[in-house]
Amino acid sequence: MRKIGFAFFIFIALFLATFQTSWAKISQPTTASKEITSFELFWPVVAGKTMGDPLYILKSLKEKVRGFLIFGKSQKVDYSVFLATKRVVEAEKLINESKRKLAVETLDKAIVLLESAETKVSNTPGESISSDTKNNINKQLENLEIFIPKLIAQDGNLVGKLQEVLNVVKTLNSKI
């Protein structure tokens, strides 16, 4: 009987400690200056292999094959925006590794992908983009509009290139 009473006491103490801890978390004020991360904005997109990695060519080949197997203009636009987002996340990794030349090349690829998406949107007035696809594209572009200024603040050397990417993102977002 004593063991059961002791176990019950421990259970109640743990329960109250958990409740008290979670209550403290709830009542704490949140800060407005929360750090923006690519993980939160673009999950499940991660940089993975980047330019300069030996297996990057396999990643590029896989993406080209996948893009070749996608049919429909709106799906191709969505995939181009997805890849451009991936290139921006890769550029962030390269910036953090102080590989600015490779970051610029990666951002150039992002610009090409975004311009390709813009061309597809402009050249397909008869084909409408489904609301789900449009929402997905808009969400990715809005997240890029949030994230790129963070990268600009992080590395002043790439302001021009990052601003160029941001301008293409805004142009595409206005056309979707």
Backbone hydrogen bonds, N-H to C=O, Kabsch-Sander energy under -0.5 kcal/mol:
donor,donor_aa,acceptor,acceptor_aa,energy
5,G,1,M,-2.2
6,F,2,R,-2.4
7,A,3,K,-2.6
8,F,4,I,-2.5
9,F,5,G,-2.3
10,I,6,F,-2.4
11,F,7,A,-2.5
12,I,8,F,-2.5
13,A,9,F,-2.4
14,L,10,I,-2.6
15,F,11,F,-2.4
16,L,12,I,-2.7
17,A,13,A,-2.3
18,T,14,L,-2.5
19,F,15,F,-2.6
20,Q,16,L,-2.8
21,T,17,A,-2.3
22,S,18,T,-2.6
23,W,19,F,-2.4
24,A,20,Q,-2.0
25,K,21,T,-1.8
26,I,22,S,-2.0
27,S,23,W,-2.3
28,Q,24,A,-0.9
34,K,32,A,-0.9
41,L,37,T,-2.0
42,F,38,S,-2.7
43,W,39,F,-1.3
45,V,42,F,-3.0
53,D,50,T,-2.5
56,Y,53,D,-1.6
58,L,55,L,-0.6
59,K,55,L,-1.5
60,S,56,Y,-2.5
61,L,57,I,-2.3
62,K,58,L,-2.5
63,E,59,K,-2.1
64,K,60,S,-2.2
65,V,61,L,-2.5
66,R,62,K,-2.5
67,G,63,E,-2.5
68,F,64,K,-2.1
69,L,65,V,-1.5
70,I,67,G,-1.0
71,F,69,L,-0.5
76,K,72,G,-2.0
77,V,73,K,-2.4
78,D,74,S,-2.3
79,Y,75,Q,-2.3
80,S,76,K,-2.4
81,V,77,V,-2.4
82,F,78,D,-2.2
83,L,79,Y,-2.6
84,A,80,S,-2.4
85,T,81,V,-2.4
86,K,82,F,-2.2
87,R,83,L,-2.4
88,V,84,A,-2.0
89,V,85,T,-2.2
90,E,86,K,-2.4
91,A,87,R,-2.4
92,E,88,V,-2.0
93,K,89,V,-1.8
94,L,90,E,-2.4
95,I,91,A,-2.7
96,N,92,E,-2.5
97,E,93,K,-1.4
98,S,95,I,-1.7
99,K,94,L,-3.0
100,R,98,S,-0.6
103,A,99,K,-2.0
104,V,100,R,-2.4
105,E,101,K,-2.0
106,T,102,L,-2.3
107,L,103,A,-2.5
108,D,104,V,-2.3
109,K,105,E,-1.7
110,A,106,T,-1.8
111,I,107,L,-2.3
112,V,108,D,-2.2
113,L,109,K,-2.3
114,L,110,A,-2.5
115,E,111,I,-2.7
116,S,112,V,-2.2
117,A,113,L,-2.1
118,E,114,L,-2.3
119,T,115,E,-2.4
120,K,116,S,-2.3
121,V,117,A,-2.1
122,S,118,E,-2.4
123,N,119,T,-2.3
124,T,121,V,-0.8
128,S,126,G,-0.7
134,K,130,S,-2.9
135,N,131,S,-2.6
136,N,132,D,-2.2
137,I,133,T,-2.7
138,N,134,K,-2.8
139,K,135,N,-2.3
140,Q,136,N,-2.2
141,L,137,I,-2.6
142,E,138,N,-2.7
143,N,139,K,-2.3
144,L,140,Q,-2.1
145,E,141,L,-2.1
146,I,142,E,-1.3
147,F,143,N,-2.6
148,I,144,L,-2.7
150,K,146,I,-0.6
151,L,147,F,-1.7
152,I,148,I,-2.4
153,A,149,P,-2.3
154,Q,150,K,-1.6
155,D,151,L,-2.3
158,L,155,D,-1.1
159,V,156,G,-1.0
162,L,158,L,-2.8
163,Q,159,V,-2.7
164,E,160,G,-1.9
165,V,161,K,-2.1
166,L,162,L,-2.5
167,N,163,Q,-2.5
168,V,164,E,-1.9
169,V,165,V,-2.4
170,K,166,L,-2.5
171,T,167,N,-2.2
172,L,168,V,-2.6
173,N,169,V,-2.6
174,S,170,K,-1.8
175,K,171,T,-0.9
175,K,172,L,-0.8
176,I,172,L,-1.2
